[in-house]
């Protein structure tokens, strides 16, 4: 069943968030720390701002010829011995992934908003699989049973005390010390035991190069690297707005995403083109060496091609999911991703919810936007977020998608 947005229920969650003093303190600290980090990065690395302008142009050209790039990506993935699939909807994507995974499997996930868009963990569990998030933040919110509270920092609302309670209460694990380091090490030991035995690994993507079929991801934890290399079968879920023309373009997108997320230089940039292979015997390439024997790539539409035809919503397809707009937003800093929808949150989240779920209900929540424009100023690819949010307000009033 497709995720739905109930704006009244969302407002109730927002009111509760405003009364949560611990949450308010955590969000205030996270927002301040991110602003400081990104300011330092841009001040010390002026080339980053120049590269961001280049990435905006890469995204603009990519969206203009998106249908052509989809076809090229499918051909390139096949040439690289990967198995590509086009999924027009959430239901299509779940069906494809369900057939690949089957049941009674141990499945590991890296942090992926596309997987959250599919509510994939719940779906695979309903098919009789054991499923674990491997990103520390996603792992903790899996235990807590809530949605991600930020695109790059899903557990931004969580204190070490709450993390301890979850590990001890949900998993019955004894954490040796009341420190963040001890919590992280305990989670590492638990998740490593799952990773080395996993049947299926599922990742997202920061970008996909149409010319080579290469998937590019950026991270600091190394869990994406493990998820995409240890299980015998891996699946990558790639929203079609993340397809760019070349491998160099894809790496540039990953660099800018990391920098504006405050994580520069990134610890890892992963480049995956097809399943593992070797040509060490007679220089003849065979597939299935030490890494996966199979790579399946789901190209997810879910409203994106439809949004492309809208001059304003189509601009949101430039988004690289760095989350800067949220950290700068005076509404998000008090509400976290409770303001946005079932998956996405903050200024960009309202718009992604309009594209992937319901523009009218998303438009109702857009009325909490103060129209201060800080999201516009902070977006590395220059998306006019506040202008699009104003447009969604008119949709909520009229009850239909208006012509521009």
TAGI-V289494 format. One record per residue. N is the residue number from 0. RES is the residue in one small letter. OMEGA is omega in whole degrees, -180 to 180 (* if undefined). BURIAL is + if it has 24 or more other C-alpha atoms within 12 Angstrom, else -. Layout:
n/res/omega/burial
N/RES/OMEGA/BURIAL
N/RES/OMEGA/BURIAL
This chain:
n/res/omega/burial
0/x/-178/-
1/x/176/-
2/x/180/+
3/x/178/+
4/x/173/+
5/x/-174/+
6/x/180/+
7/x/178/-
8/x/178/-
9/x/178/+
10/x/178/+
11/x/178/-
12/x/179/+
13/x/179/+
14/x/178/-
15/x/179/-
16/x/-179/+
17/x/180/-
18/x/-178/-
19/x/-175/-
20/x/179/-
21/x/178/-
22/x/-179/+
23/x/179/+
24/x/-179/-
25/x/-179/+
26/x/179/+
27/x/-180/+
28/x/-178/-
29/x/-180/+
30/x/180/+
31/x/-178/-
32/x/179/-
33/x/180/+
34/x/179/+
35/x/-178/-
36/x/-177/+
37/x/177/+
38/x/179/+
39/x/-180/-
40/x/-177/+
41/x/179/+
42/x/-177/-
43/x/-178/-
44/x/-177/-
45/x/179/-
46/x/-180/-
47/x/180/+
48/x/178/+
49/x/179/-
50/x/178/+
51/x/177/+
52/x/178/-
53/x/180/+
54/x/176/+
55/x/-180/+
56/x/175/+
57/x/-179/+
58/x/-180/+
59/x/180/+
60/x/-179/+
61/x/-179/+
62/x/179/+
63/x/-178/+
64/x/-173/-
65/x/-179/+
66/x/178/+
67/x/-180/-
68/x/177/+
69/x/180/+
70/x/179/+
71/x/180/+
72/x/179/+
73/x/178/+
74/x/-179/-
75/x/178/+
76/x/178/+
77/x/180/+
78/x/179/-
79/x/178/+
80/x/170/+
81/x/-180/+
82/x/-178/+
83/x/177/+
84/x/174/+
85/x/-180/+
86/x/-177/+
87/x/-175/-
88/x/175/+
89/x/-178/+
90/x/178/-
91/x/-178/-
92/x/179/+
93/x/-179/+
94/x/180/+
95/x/-178/+
96/x/179/+
97/x/178/+
98/x/180/-
99/x/-174/+
100/x/-175/+
101/x/-179/+
102/x/179/-
103/x/178/-
104/x/170/+
105/x/-174/+
106/x/176/+
107/x/-177/+
108/x/165/+
109/x/-178/+
110/x/-178/+
111/x/176/+
112/x/177/+
113/x/176/+
114/x/177/+
115/x/177/+
116/x/178/+
117/x/-170/+
118/x/-167/+
119/x/-178/+
120/x/180/+
121/x/-180/+
122/x/-178/+
123/x/176/+
124/x/179/-
125/x/177/-
126/x/175/+
127/x/-180/-
128/x/171/+
129/x/-172/+
130/x/-180/+
131/x/169/+
132/x/-178/+
133/x/171/+
134/x/-175/+
135/x/180/+
136/x/179/+
137/x/178/+
138/x/-179/+
139/x/180/+
140/x/171/+
141/x/178/+
142/x/-179/+
143/x/180/+
144/x/179/-
145/x/178/+
146/x/174/+
147/x/-177/+
148/x/173/+
149/x/-176/+
150/x/-179/+
151/x/-179/+
152/x/-171/+
153/x/-180/+
154/x/-177/+
155/x/-177/+
156/x/-167/+
157/x/175/+
158/x/178/+
159/x/179/+
160/x/179/-
161/x/178/+
162/x/177/+
163/x/180/+
164/x/-179/-
165/x/-179/+
166/x/-179/+
167/x/-175/-
168/x/-176/-
169/x/-175/-
170/x/180/-
171/x/-180/-
172/x/178/-
173/x/178/-
174/x/-170/+
175/x/-176/-
176/x/180/-
177/x/180/-
178/x/178/-
179/x/179/-
180/x/-180/-
181/x/177/-
182/x/-179/+
183/x/180/+
184/x/178/-
185/x/178/+
186/x/179/+
187/x/-178/+
188/x/180/-
189/x/-175/+
190/x/177/+
191/x/180/+
192/x/177/-
193/x/-176/+
194/x/-175/+
195/x/-180/+
196/x/-172/+
197/x/175/+
198/x/-174/+
199/x/172/+
200/x/-178/+
201/x/178/+
202/x/168/+
203/x/178/+
204/x/170/+
205/x/178/+
206/x/175/+
207/x/-180/+
208/x/-177/+
209/x/-174/+
210/x/-177/+
211/x/-175/+
212/x/-177/+
213/x/176/+
214/x/180/+
215/x/175/+
216/x/180/+
217/x/-175/+
218/x/174/+
219/x/-172/+
220/x/-175/+
221/x/179/+
222/x/178/+
223/x/179/+
224/x/-180/+
225/x/-179/+
226/x/-177/+
227/x/-176/+
228/x/-175/+
229/x/-178/+
230/x/-180/+
231/x/179/+
232/x/177/+
233/x/180/+
234/x/174/+
235/x/177/+
236/x/-173/+
237/x/172/+
238/x/-172/+
239/x/178/+
240/x/-180/+
241/x/178/+
242/x/177/+
243/x/-171/+
244/x/-170/+
245/x/177/+
246/x/178/+
247/x/176/+
248/x/-177/+
249/x/179/+
250/x/178/+
251/x/177/+
252/x/-179/+
253/x/-180/+
254/x/-179/+
255/x/178/+
256/x/-179/+
257/x/-177/+
258/x/-177/+
259/x/170/+
260/x/-179/+
261/x/-175/+
262/x/-177/+
263/x/-4/+
264/x/179/+
265/x/179/+
266/x/-178/-
267/x/161/-
268/x/-177/+
269/x/179/+
270/x/-176/+
271/x/176/+
272/x/179/+
273/x/178/+
274/x/180/+
275/x/-178/+
276/x/176/+
277/x/174/-
278/x/-175/-
279/x/178/-
280/x/178/-
281/x/180/-
282/x/177/-
283/x/-175/-
284/x/172/-
285/x/-173/-
286/x/-177/-
287/x/177/+
288/x/-180/-
289/x/179/-
290/x/-176/+
291/x/174/+
292/x/-179/+
293/x/172/+
294/x/178/+
295/x/-177/+
296/x/180/+
297/x/175/+
298/x/-171/+
299/x/175/+
300/x/177/+
301/x/174/+
302/x/-173/+
303/x/178/+
304/x/176/+
305/x/179/+
306/x/-179/+
307/x/-178/+
308/x/179/-
309/x/-175/-
310/x/180/-
311/x/-180/+
312/x/179/+
313/x/179/+
314/x/180/+
315/x/180/+
316/x/174/+
317/x/-171/+
318/x/179/+
319/x/174/+
320/x/178/+
321/x/178/+
322/x/-179/+
323/x/-177/+
324/x/180/+
325/x/-178/+
326/x/179/+
327/x/-172/+
328/x/179/+
329/x/175/+
330/x/-179/+
331/x/-175/+
332/x/174/+
333/x/-173/+
334/x/-172/+
335/x/-177/+
336/x/169/+
337/x/175/+
338/x/179/+
339/x/-177/+
340/x/-178/+
341/x/-176/+
342/x/-174/+
343/x/179/+
344/x/-180/+
345/x/-178/+
346/x/179/+
347/x/-177/+
348/x/176/+
349/x/-177/+
350/x/176/+
351/x/177/+
352/x/177/+
353/x/-178/+
354/x/-170/+
355/x/-176/+
356/x/-171/+
357/x/-178/+
358/x/-178/+
359/x/178/+
360/x/176/+
361/x/179/+
362/x/178/+
363/x/178/+
364/x/178/+
365/x/180/+
366/x/174/+
367/x/178/+
368/x/-178/+
369/x/-178/-
370/x/-180/+
371/x/177/-
372/x/-180/+
373/x/178/+
374/x/179/+
375/x/-177/+
376/x/-175/-
377/x/-176/+
378/x/-177/+
379/x/-180/+
380/x/169/+
381/x/176/+
382/x/-180/+
383/x/-172/+
384/x/-177/+
385/x/178/+
386/x/178/+
387/x/178/+
388/x/176/+
389/x/177/+
390/x/179/+
391/x/175/+
392/x/179/+
393/x/177/+
394/x/179/+
395/x/-180/+
396/x/-175/-
397/x/-179/-
398/x/178/-
399/x/178/-
400/x/-178/+
401/x/175/-
402/x/-180/-
403/x/*/-
